[in-house]
Amino acid sequence: MGAVLLGTALGFGVGIAGTGLGGLSGLFFPGFSPAGQGGLLSLSAGVMLGVVFWDLYPEFWRLGPAYGLGGFLAGLAFILLVRGFWGREERRRPGGNGPPVETFAKFTRTGVLLGIGIGAHNFPEGVAVGTVFVQAPFSRLWWGLALLMAVHNIPEGLAMTAALKLGRTGWRKIIYALLLVEAPMGLGAFLGGFLGQVSAEVSASALGFAAGAMFLLVFLELLPVAGKITPSRLVLAAVAAGLFFAYLLAKLTG
């Protein structure tokens, strides 16, 4: 049991290391003009698309195409439902402060929805880390897997933090949010270590859900918001740069 608890703590720590590094990078960036802020959001959108194309999709297809596609559709539906409910709540609020308040609320909503998608992605990552640790503690395989998970979490933390920061969320709340989205990784590490493994179908569904949620968030939240405050050519350039970075990351850690 001690090895399981240690693996759980290490799995959570691996997630925090990557997401925290990305989050802190976004948190302590110097103040940008609106165009620069939109460029950062567009860069994050490109990275998130790259994670979907070159990380989540190949993995859930390998584990179980039918379950992965089912999870993907569930992720799409979940985001649409949450956006619809959240939109109704925003329209009920009094508009005393005018359009700027609505704009900031959209940034915050984007950050929260990204956190949900990241949390779903972190669960199967935690399962992998916990399972490998219990079977071969501190082996080369475990260290390599831990490094891979940490590096993959950096752009996710950056994207989430960028959206929340643009929504004028306080830095303490952003830090709490980054910790919260890593809770599924700790839970996954515990289950992976305790049970030895979780079925491939469960992992494929979780990865598919995360892919669907992140894919839709890019096109319904990140890019539309960035396009309102940033020239379109800068948006496209930043997205391309993010895609290229995610591709290099996939090649280096694959």
C-alpha positions as CSV (number, residue, x, y, z in Angstrom):
1,M,0.0,0.0,0.0
2,G,2.9,2.3,0.7
3,A,4.1,2.0,-2.9
4,V,0.6,2.9,-4.1
5,L,0.4,6.0,-2.0
6,L,3.9,7.1,-3.0
7,G,3.0,6.5,-6.7
8,T,-0.2,8.6,-6.2
9,A,1.8,11.5,-4.7
10,L,4.4,11.3,-7.5
11,G,1.7,11.1,-10.2
12,F,0.1,14.2,-8.8
13,G,3.5,15.9,-8.5
14,V,4.4,15.1,-12.1
15,G,1.2,16.7,-13.3
16,I,1.7,19.8,-11.1
17,A,5.3,20.1,-12.4
18,G,4.2,20.4,-16.0
19,T,0.9,22.3,-15.6
20,G,2.4,24.5,-13.0
21,L,5.4,25.4,-15.2
22,G,3.1,26.3,-18.1
23,G,0.7,28.1,-15.8
24,L,3.4,30.2,-14.1
25,S,4.8,31.1,-17.5
26,G,1.5,32.5,-18.5
27,L,0.9,34.1,-15.1
28,F,4.1,36.0,-15.0
29,F,4.2,37.1,-18.7
30,P,4.6,40.9,-18.8
31,G,1.5,42.9,-19.7
32,F,0.6,42.7,-23.4
33,S,-1.5,44.9,-25.6
34,P,-4.8,43.4,-26.6
35,A,-3.3,42.2,-29.9
36,G,-0.4,40.5,-28.0
37,Q,-2.9,38.9,-25.6
38,G,-4.9,37.5,-28.5
39,G,-1.7,36.2,-30.1
40,L,-0.8,34.3,-26.9
41,L,-4.3,32.9,-26.8
42,S,-4.0,31.9,-30.5
43,L,-0.6,30.2,-29.8
44,S,-2.3,28.2,-27.0
45,A,-5.1,27.2,-29.4
46,G,-2.5,25.9,-31.9
47,V,-0.8,23.9,-29.2
48,M,-4.1,22.5,-28.0
49,L,-5.0,21.4,-31.6
50,G,-1.6,19.8,-31.9
51,V,-2.1,17.9,-28.7
52,V,-5.4,16.6,-30.1
53,F,-4.0,15.6,-33.5
54,W,-0.6,14.2,-32.5
55,D,-1.2,13.0,-28.9
56,L,-4.8,12.2,-27.9
57,Y,-6.2,11.0,-31.2
58,P,-3.4,8.4,-32.0
59,E,-3.5,7.1,-28.4
60,F,-7.2,6.6,-28.1
61,W,-7.3,5.1,-31.6
62,R,-4.7,2.6,-30.6
63,L,-6.5,1.7,-27.3
64,G,-9.9,1.3,-28.8
65,P,-11.3,3.3,-31.8
66,A,-15.0,2.7,-31.0
67,Y,-14.6,3.7,-27.3
68,G,-12.4,6.6,-28.2
69,L,-14.8,8.0,-30.8
70,G,-17.7,7.6,-28.4
71,G,-15.7,9.6,-25.8
72,F,-14.9,12.2,-28.5
73,L,-18.6,12.7,-29.3
74,A,-19.4,12.8,-25.6
75,G,-16.7,15.5,-25.1
76,L,-18.3,17.6,-28.0
77,A,-21.8,17.2,-26.5
78,F,-20.6,18.1,-23.0
79,I,-19.0,21.3,-24.1
80,L,-22.1,22.3,-26.1
81,L,-24.3,21.7,-23.1
82,V,-22.1,23.6,-20.6
83,R,-21.7,26.5,-23.0
84,G,-25.5,26.7,-23.6
85,F,-26.2,26.7,-19.8
86,W,-23.5,29.2,-19.1
87,G,-24.7,31.5,-21.9
88,R,-28.2,31.6,-20.4
89,E,-26.8,32.4,-17.0
90,E,-24.7,35.3,-18.5
91,R,-27.8,36.7,-20.3
92,R,-29.6,36.9,-17.0
93,R,-27.0,39.1,-15.3
94,P,-27.7,42.8,-15.2
95,G,-25.7,44.7,-17.8
96,G,-24.7,47.7,-15.7
97,N,-21.1,47.6,-16.7
98,G,-21.6,47.1,-20.4
99,P,-19.9,44.9,-22.9
100,P,-16.5,44.7,-21.3
101,V,-17.8,42.7,-18.4
102,E,-19.3,40.2,-20.9
103,T,-16.0,39.9,-22.7
104,F,-14.1,39.2,-19.5
105,A,-16.8,36.6,-18.5
106,K,-16.2,34.8,-21.8
107,F,-12.4,34.6,-21.1
108,T,-13.2,33.1,-17.7
109,R,-15.6,30.6,-19.2
110,T,-13.0,29.5,-21.7
111,G,-10.4,28.9,-19.0
112,V,-12.9,26.9,-16.9
113,L,-14.0,24.8,-19.8
114,L,-10.3,24.2,-20.8
115,G,-9.7,23.0,-17.2
116,I,-12.5,20.4,-17.5
117,G,-10.9,19.1,-20.7
118,I,-7.5,19.0,-19.2
119,G,-8.7,17.2,-16.1
120,A,-10.3,14.5,-18.3
121,H,-7.0,14.1,-20.1
122,N,-5.0,13.9,-16.9
123,F,-6.9,10.8,-15.5
124,P,-5.5,8.2,-18.0
125,E,-2.1,9.9,-17.7
126,G,-2.2,9.3,-14.0
127,V,-3.2,5.7,-14.5
128,A,-0.2,5.1,-16.7
129,V,2.2,6.7,-14.2
130,G,0.8,4.9,-11.2
131,T,0.8,1.5,-12.9
132,V,4.3,1.7,-14.2
133,F,5.6,3.0,-10.8
134,V,4.1,0.1,-8.8
135,Q,5.5,-2.4,-11.3
136,A,9.0,-0.8,-11.6
137,P,9.6,2.0,-9.1
138,F,12.0,4.7,-10.4
139,S,13.0,2.6,-13.4
140,R,14.1,4.2,-16.6
141,L,10.6,3.4,-18.0
142,W,9.0,5.3,-15.2
143,W,11.3,8.3,-15.4
144,G,10.8,8.5,-19.1
145,L,7.0,8.3,-18.8
146,A,7.0,10.9,-16.0
147,L,9.0,13.3,-18.1
148,L,6.7,12.8,-21.1
149,M,3.6,13.5,-19.0
150,A,5.1,16.6,-17.4
151,V,6.2,18.1,-20.7
152,H,2.8,17.4,-22.3
153,N,1.1,19.3,-19.4
154,I,3.1,22.5,-20.0
155,P,1.1,23.9,-23.0
156,E,-2.1,22.9,-21.3
157,G,-1.3,24.9,-18.2
158,L,-0.3,27.9,-20.4
159,A,-3.5,27.8,-22.4
160,M,-5.7,27.6,-19.3
161,T,-3.8,30.4,-17.5
162,A,-3.8,32.7,-20.5
163,A,-7.6,32.5,-20.8
164,L,-8.2,33.0,-17.0
165,K,-5.7,35.9,-16.9
166,L,-7.5,37.6,-19.8
167,G,-10.7,37.2,-17.9
168,R,-9.2,39.1,-15.0
169,T,-9.1,36.1,-12.7
170,G,-6.9,36.7,-9.7
171,W,-3.6,34.9,-9.5
172,R,-4.6,33.0,-6.3
173,K,-7.7,31.6,-8.0
174,I,-5.6,30.6,-11.1
175,I,-3.2,28.7,-8.9
176,Y,-6.1,26.9,-7.1
177,A,-7.5,26.0,-10.6
178,L,-4.2,24.6,-11.8
179,L,-4.1,22.4,-8.6
180,L,-7.7,21.3,-9.1
181,V,-7.2,20.1,-12.7
182,E,-4.4,17.8,-11.5
183,A,-6.6,16.0,-9.0
184,P,-7.8,13.5,-11.7
185,M,-4.1,12.7,-12.4
186,G,-3.6,11.9,-8.7
187,L,-6.8,9.8,-8.7
188,G,-5.7,8.0,-11.9
189,A,-2.3,7.3,-10.4
190,F,-3.9,5.8,-7.3
191,L,-6.3,3.6,-9.3
192,G,-3.5,2.5,-11.7
193,G,-1.3,1.5,-8.8
194,F,-4.0,-0.1,-6.7
195,L,-5.6,-2.1,-9.5
196,G,-2.5,-2.7,-11.5
197,Q,-4.3,-1.4,-14.6
198,V,-7.5,0.1,-15.8
199,S,-9.1,-1.3,-18.9
200,A,-8.0,0.0,-22.3
201,E,-11.6,0.9,-23.0
202,V,-11.8,3.3,-20.1
203,S,-8.6,5.0,-21.0
204,A,-9.7,5.3,-24.7
205,S,-13.0,6.9,-23.6
206,A,-11.3,9.4,-21.3
207,L,-8.7,10.4,-24.0
208,G,-11.5,10.7,-26.6
209,F,-13.6,12.8,-24.2
210,A,-10.6,15.2,-23.6
211,A,-9.9,15.3,-27.4
212,G,-13.5,16.2,-28.3
213,A,-13.7,18.8,-25.5
214,M,-10.4,20.5,-26.4
215,F,-11.1,20.4,-30.2
216,L,-14.4,22.2,-29.8
217,L,-13.1,24.7,-27.3
218,V,-10.4,25.8,-29.7
219,F,-13.0,26.7,-32.4
220,L,-15.9,27.9,-30.2
221,E,-13.9,29.7,-27.5
222,L,-10.2,30.4,-28.1
223,L,-10.1,31.5,-31.7
224,P,-13.3,33.6,-31.8
225,V,-12.2,35.5,-28.7
226,A,-8.7,36.0,-30.1
227,G,-10.0,37.1,-33.4
228,K,-11.9,40.0,-31.8
229,I,-8.8,41.6,-30.3
230,T,-6.0,40.5,-32.8
231,P,-5.5,40.9,-36.5
232,S,-6.4,37.7,-38.4
233,R,-2.9,37.3,-39.9
234,L,-1.4,37.3,-36.4
235,V,-4.0,34.8,-35.2
236,L,-3.1,32.4,-38.1
237,A,0.6,32.8,-37.6
238,A,0.3,32.1,-33.9
239,V,-1.9,29.1,-34.5
240,A,0.7,27.7,-37.0
241,A,3.5,28.3,-34.5
242,G,1.5,26.4,-31.8
243,L,0.9,23.5,-34.1
244,F,4.5,23.3,-35.1
245,F,5.6,23.4,-31.4
246,A,3.1,20.6,-30.6
247,Y,4.4,18.5,-33.5
248,L,8.0,18.9,-32.4
249,L,7.0,18.0,-28.8
250,A,5.2,14.9,-30.1
251,K,8.3,13.8,-32.1
252,L,10.7,14.5,-29.2
253,T,8.6,12.7,-26.6
254,G,7.0,10.0,-28.8
